[in-house]
């Protein structure tokens, strides 16, 4: 009987150790490289930046792609939701800034204002 309980104890220790290592190393490996320059691939036509209505349509497409890029559109915990929302906000701001279009910037600002 002593052999069974010590074997179970060893198995529990090994499993909990593996779980702890996986739990600790998982988030560290998932972190993006903070020193890497911002890059988000998005295809568009320069004609989409000429009018406010075209810019609004472009923003809708951009936000859908950014949401997918950041891992949104699925059930998640509150912590995951905060992370995804922060990712979406930052990626949208960075992406709109990279367009260097006043029409798109105004459309984005009017969406942000409500």
C-alpha positions in Angstrom: 0.0 0.0 0.0 2.9 2.3 0.7 4.1 1.9 -2.9 0.8 3.0 -4.4 0.6 6.2 -2.3 4.2 7.2 -3.0 3.7 6.5 -6.7 0.6 8.7 -6.7 2.4 11.4 -4.8 5.3 11.3 -7.3 2.8 11.5 -10.2 1.0 14.4 -8.7 4.3 16.3 -8.2 5.4 15.6 -11.8 2.1 16.8 -13.2 1.9 19.9 -11.0 5.5 20.7 -11.9 4.8 20.4 -15.6 1.6 22.5 -15.2 3.5 25.2 -13.4 6.3 25.3 -16.0 3.8 25.5 -18.8 1.7 28.2 -17.0 4.8 30.4 -16.3 6.4 30.0 -19.7 3.3 30.2 -21.9 2.6 33.9 -21.5 6.3 34.8 -21.9 6.4 33.0 -25.2 3.2 34.6 -26.4 4.5 38.2 -25.9 5.2 40.0 -29.2 8.6 41.5 -29.8 8.2 45.0 -28.4 11.3 46.3 -30.3 9.9 45.2 -33.7 8.5 48.0 -35.8 4.7 48.2 -36.2 3.5 46.2 -39.1 -0.1 45.3 -40.1 -0.8 44.2 -43.6 -4.0 45.7 -45.2 -4.9 46.0 -48.8 -6.8 49.0 -50.0 -7.1 51.3 -53.0 -6.0 55.0 -52.9 -9.5 55.8 -54.2 -10.9 54.7 -50.9 -9.3 57.8 -49.3 -10.9 60.4 -51.5 -14.3 60.8 -49.8 -15.7 60.6 -46.3 -18.1 57.8 -47.2 -15.3 55.8 -48.8 -13.1 56.4 -45.8 -15.9 55.1 -43.5 -16.2 52.0 -45.6 -12.5 51.5 -45.4 -12.6 51.9 -41.6 -15.2 49.2 -41.3 -13.0 46.8 -43.3 -9.9 47.8 -41.4 -11.6 47.3 -38.0 -12.8 43.8 -39.0 -9.2 42.9 -40.1 -7.7 44.4 -36.9 -10.2 42.5 -34.7 -9.2 39.3 -36.4 -5.5 40.2 -36.1 -5.9 40.9 -32.4 -7.9 37.7 -31.7 -11.3 39.2 -31.2 -14.7 37.9 -32.3 -14.8 35.0 -29.9 -15.7 34.2 -26.3 -13.0 35.1 -23.9 -12.3 36.0 -20.2 -12.4 39.6 -19.0 -8.6 39.8 -19.0 -8.4 38.5 -22.5 -11.1 41.0 -23.5 -9.1 43.9 -22.0 -6.0 42.7 -23.9 -7.8 42.4 -27.2 -9.5 45.8 -26.8 -6.2 47.4 -26.1 -4.7 45.6 -29.1 -7.6 46.8 -31.3 -7.3 50.4 -30.1 -3.5 50.6 -30.6 -3.5 48.8 -33.9 -6.4 51.0 -35.3 -4.6 54.2 -34.2 -1.3 53.1 -35.6 -2.8 51.9 -38.8 -4.8 55.1 -39.4 -1.7 57.2 -38.7 0.3 55.2 -41.3 -2.3 56.0 -44.0 -1.3 59.7 -43.7 -4.8 60.7 -45.0 -6.7 63.6 -43.4 -10.0 62.2 -44.7 -9.4 58.8 -43.0 -8.1 60.5 -39.9 -11.3 62.7 -39.7 -13.5 59.6 -40.3 -11.7 57.7 -37.6 -11.9 60.6 -35.1 -15.7 61.0 -35.8 -16.2 57.3 -35.1 -14.1 57.5 -31.9 -16.2 60.5 -30.7 -19.4 58.5 -31.1 
